[in-house]
């Protein structure tokens, strides 16, 4: 007579893990068995209740409902739990000479307009002008001509263009190519601290756990060049608030940059700039590689 399977917590976990034994894809099998093992271990460790499990399911359901082509709440969950930075650290080990990577974030939209050297990325007033310039080199100091910098940032309204349906499509974003000497320049605006979207499930979690939703001021960039690993990184304003408590744990000391205030009559003032402005120098160092590891943006359809 068949014996009923044991249903102790240990047996349930063992059975769930073993259910993937027949998966022919070795990597998929490892990932799914590890997921089941650690998910069960988490529930056991915290003695998860039925009520808490149901609340978690509701949060995930609400996360799906609020996610669309302009907002990625699942990435926010990953960011605020430190998972995005952990995956980035595991994936992008690099020599000390190389520019460090950091999280892509939920507001990247591919296909930004290709702009000329030194062009402005703000298509309407968005803050104090900031001249961003530097060189892209390899770890041996050689210039990398023709590298592409894909730039996006928020304005003084604390919003990215993708968050503001009234903003021009290419507002505060653009792509630039380096010159023969590896040099690049563009006119941005000095970024300001902003809150990640906190009107959804992630925001309610932060409020319930006495965490704030603020990020320090920064400018995003993805740097691509043939024969080099693609780099997704930030420039952080060294004078910003929240550097020590970034809601998504993305600040690295090597990425802090000094925004220098310049006067209106400064002879290096960029064309079209009136009034006070800022400048920031930002050199970038890429690591060689056969294939460029393009950052991905799960769920983004724009």
PyMOL commands that set and color helices and strands:
alter all, ss='L'
color gray80, all
select helices_A, chain A and resi 9-18+26-46+50-66+73-80+83-91+161-163+201-208+253-255
alter helices_A, ss='H'
color red, helices_A
select strands_A, chain A and resi 129-138+148-153+173-177+183-189+194-195+214-215+218-224+231-237+256-257+260-262+277-281+284-286
alter strands_A, ss='S'
color yellow, strands_A
deselect
rebuild
show_as cartoon
